[in-house]
Amino acid sequence: MSARDIAAATPGGRDRVIDLLRVASLGTVVFGHWLMAAVTVDDDGRAAVGNLLAVEPKLQLLTWFLQVMPVFFFVGGFSHALSYRSLTRRTGGAPAYALFLRARLQRLLRPTMLFVAVWGAGALAVQLAGGNGNLTDIAARLVAQPLWFIGIYLAMVAFTPPLLRLHERYGWGAFAALTAAAAAVDVLRFAAGVPYVEFLNFAFVWLAVHQLGFLRADGRLRRPALLAAAGLAGAVALVASGPYPLSMVGMPGEKISNMAPPTAALLCHGMWLIGAVELLRGPMTRAVARPRVWRTVVAANGVAMTAFLWHLTAMLGVYGAMLAAGVSLPAPASAAWWLHVPLRLAAAAGVTALLVAVFRRAEQPPAPPASASASASASASASASASASASASAGTPAARRGAAPAAALGVTLALFGVLGLSMVGFGGLLEGHSAVLVAVRVTAPVTVLMCGAGWLLVETAGRARRPAA
């Protein structure tokens, strides 16, 4: 189906604002990465990729608006709650963990694994051919860094069922507990110096943001202004008085980062940002009610993950082409540099569009078999008689026995594989370059194998079976 067809078939009850926020948050991240890249060349002709925020520290305040990953994870919580509840209803309340994991991760892991395969094969071919160069090495390392987001998202999907049950029982209490846990981790980290405890906040901070999505799904975010005010006041107080830096994204060489691992300051930032976008729900609802705007949102959603995965490849390709053509790069943050920004952004957008055109099919959901389509059509036109209801129940997909543990193992492998790959990158596949993931040293080949094995386990375990009629 085309974007126009999908837009026209959108149910009237769908919350279109959520789709808009998903596209807008990923688009803002892509724009931020393109803008913040500060490429320089030294007297020996060696390229380096720095951060504009390190060159102009005053611009770090922009991260309080451009660091929108909390919004994406908030949207994820909303979607995961609706998806899991819908699947549970269709399976008659039967355990559906493996089915849920596969359904939610297909459009995430399929394009991700294609990205890993293409970059892994390309990097290996370059190394075997002896073509390693300064910019090639930088690219092989940098393009994998945004994969951390995929790893965190995998964890959110994996923990949705138990956290949704906590939400249904305790509501705001579950969010408050995760927030308190994140604050306690920072106390142990900064006041008591407990080693490794800070890594717990990869879970507590991001899962707290995810929990806000559950509250949004149940219509319980009734005072977004209060959420925004509390979050902003907390973030300002922590940055002003504590060890927390101003930037809400990681900075090169900094001793303390709000991002890696996340801090209570980043959680407060997420609260104020989510409260702010909720205050804009009215204008956004009116905007996506317009057919042209909604078609654009639908089309963008269909390729958003592919664009996210390949946008750094495009940006580095643009810089590589400029250096190969002998273009002199202006000093970052200079007047000439700012004049070049629109041209660089347009070029990066164009190359990203080409890469999306090549790889977008991996993000499209597989077409259902003809029998399934016929069954769905028959079900849609069936009368609401008892016999029809029983027949529909008998045809409800169910998980295979033992599928849940296999799916849980699969998502765990994929999670740690993706996080490890985001740290070590695609360089040094032959030399065995490594990085420390929490307290474990991992190499690029090991992380790639973990990603592949985890994806296959989730796919296999989550394939539905149909009970005999």
ABEGO torsion letter per residue (X at the ends): XBAAAAAAABBAABBAAAAAAAAAAAAAAAAAAAAABBBBBBAAGBBBBBBAAAABAAAAAAAAAABAAAAAAAAAAAAAAAAAAAAAAAAGGBBAAAAAAAAAAAAAAAAAAAAAAAAAAAAAAAAAAGABBAAAAAAAAAAAAAAAAAAAAAAAAAAAAAAAAAAAAAEAAAAAAAAAAAAAAAAAAAAAGBBGAAAAAAAAAAAAAAAAAAAAAAGABABAAAAAAAAAAAAAAAAAABABBABABBBBGBABBAAOBBBAAAAAAAAAAAAAAAAAAAAAAAAAABAAAAAAAAAAAAAAAAAAAAAAAAAAAAAAAAAAAGBBBBBBGBAAAAAAAAAAAAAAAAAAAAAAAAAAAAABBBBBBAAAAAAAAAAAABBABAAAAAAAAAABBBBBBGAAAAAAAAAAAAAAAAAAAAAAEABGAAAGBBBBBEABBBBAAAAAAAAAAAAAAAAAAABBBBBBX
